[in-house]
Amino acid sequence: MSPLSIKMSLLLLLLMVTWTTDARIGFKKDLSMDAVFPAPIRRDAGLPEGHLRPLGYQRPADSPAEELDGFPDIRVFYHGYSKQRTPVVFRKALKDEEVFKNWEKDKYLRDTFGKLNITVVTQRPIFHKDEIKRTTQVVKMKRFLSEYEYEDWYISSVIPAEIQQQLSLPTIFNCGVVSRYLQKPEIWMSSGSISSKLHSHHDHNLHCVLFGRRDYVIIRNKYRYNFDFKETYINSGEGYSPIDMENINVYKHKKIKETPWTWATLRQGDCILIPSGYLHYVHAYGRSISYSILFSPTSDTDEDVDEPPCKKGAADTLKPMSEGTFTWSYDGGKTRLTDRQLDADSMRHHLMSLLRDDSQIYFEKFDHFYKDATAGAKDAPPAQQVFDIFKEKIINIQKRDKKRGLNYITRVDIHQLSDDQLMRVANIFNNPNEGKTQKDKSKLKKEELQLNRNV
Ligand SMILES: *[C@@H]1O[C@H](CO)[C@@H](O)[C@H](O)[C@H]1NC(C)=O
């Protein structure tokens, strides 16, 4: 070999080594966390304030959200904030010292959780519509970790049990009525500057930051139509604005500059309560890991706030998040009901938590719950047929439905359901495939026979 070709082969070898050790071509995202928020309002060259700027630049904030040191007593939390629907920040409320240390580096997450499935969102702007398109997919944690520093990928997932075991349940959920109405814990992870839609939940949302920084723009529900608010589905009680909150066209969306807002900045260990219905727009910075715990608003006319009782010291006891009683769990990429063996009592409990502090459950709400709970069971009986079981004993039901043109059951109806009605519905949830008609079953038998013959 000539000296030149030796040099060439060495160079090639070197290139191959660099390519295999770091396959990424591209830049890591900027992890700085020093943005000024709320931003000073200024006018650029004759343009109106905040034109083509993110939400929050169109008018000054009214005030920061209320703030407490850590979590208060459960009664204060319930009567003072969640029931009153008052947003509030709990500074340094998390005591997850181990997690703060262990999760500092991605290597630990990769080694410990790399093989777990997790739900990831990828996003890209649609410029001609000034909207953002987001797509969800289930990937392995290690795949996410190798992409998220470069791509617009973020985790938005119900928390897998293995991860819940390392986190502690926020102590406010250790006892009392809120501990009985936990819906689901969701984890968020992203890199660099990234923001959410302006959106709202039907449930209360306690959001806690493990790493990074999160800025909140918080807006009362009554202003939702200033943002072309869309309900996720009819009667869902929650929704979002399709407007790209990073680039607001103030000529097109004139009411935004008239909308009052409050703000909060969260860092490691801080939590915020975003009450049911409140709109919020969130901007994350740095290497950001945080979680949400959604819990249903309840009506305390029939709920004891201090049940199960909050014994002395309950607020200081750390238990793993996996010991919380959540309605929903994550099963390798699918969200499932935690309780797969419902009975009359647990069925009624699920109805009460679907009802929240409203006075009726609309069919659409039940339909979504039913479809989520029986996902994968294609032959489950139609949701309306199941909902009608609840309506069987309601007096003059046809007249009532017709008069109001609505399809719903009320709080009183739920209290009056018989164990037999509840159990019949519970059985459908437990065995959705049993709902198949005789015809479907015989068809299935034939297919099975066919299959056996082919084998
Ligand atoms: C992860 O998701 C894939 C694809 O959805 C699925 O085939 C696999 O069984 C899941 N793995 C686990 C451990 O649940």
Ligand as a Chemical Component Dictionary entry (heavy atoms), coordinates in Angstrom:
data_LIG
# 
_chem_comp.id                   LIG 
_chem_comp.type                 NON-POLYMER 
_chem_comp.pdbx_formal_charge   0 
_chem_comp.three_letter_code    LIG 
# 
loop_
_chem_comp_atom.comp_id 
_chem_comp_atom.atom_id 
_chem_comp_atom.alt_atom_id 
_chem_comp_atom.type_symbol 
_chem_comp_atom.charge 
_chem_comp_atom.model_Cartn_x 
_chem_comp_atom.model_Cartn_y 
_chem_comp_atom.model_Cartn_z 
_chem_comp_atom.pdbx_ordinal 
LIG C1 C1 C 0 -44.426 -1.991 23.396 1  
LIG O1 O1 O 0 -45.192 -1.557 22.290 2  
LIG C2 C2 C 0 -45.158 -2.431 21.180 3  
LIG C3 C3 C 0 -45.844 -1.746 20.019 4  
LIG O2 O2 O 0 -47.005 -1.076 20.403 5  
LIG C4 C4 C 0 -45.799 -3.751 21.569 6  
LIG O3 O3 O 0 -45.773 -4.635 20.479 7  
LIG C5 C5 C 0 -45.023 -4.332 22.759 8  
LIG O4 O4 O 0 -45.661 -5.497 23.213 9  
LIG C6 C6 C 0 -44.937 -3.335 23.890 10 
LIG N1 N1 N 0 -44.020 -3.831 24.913 11 
LIG C7 C7 C 0 -44.366 -4.028 26.167 12 
LIG C8 C8 C 0 -43.287 -4.478 27.078 13 
LIG O5 O5 O 0 -45.503 -3.869 26.563 14 
# 
loop_
_chem_comp_bond.comp_id 
_chem_comp_bond.atom_id_1 
_chem_comp_bond.atom_id_2 
_chem_comp_bond.value_order 
_chem_comp_bond.pdbx_ordinal 
LIG C1 O1 SING 1  
LIG C1 C6 SING 2  
LIG O1 C2 SING 3  
LIG C2 C3 SING 4  
LIG C2 C4 SING 5  
LIG C3 O2 SING 6  
LIG C4 O3 SING 7  
LIG C4 C5 SING 8  
LIG C5 O4 SING 9  
LIG C5 C6 SING 10 
LIG C6 N1 SING 11 
LIG N1 C7 SING 12 
LIG C7 C8 SING 13 
LIG C7 O5 DOUB 14 
# 
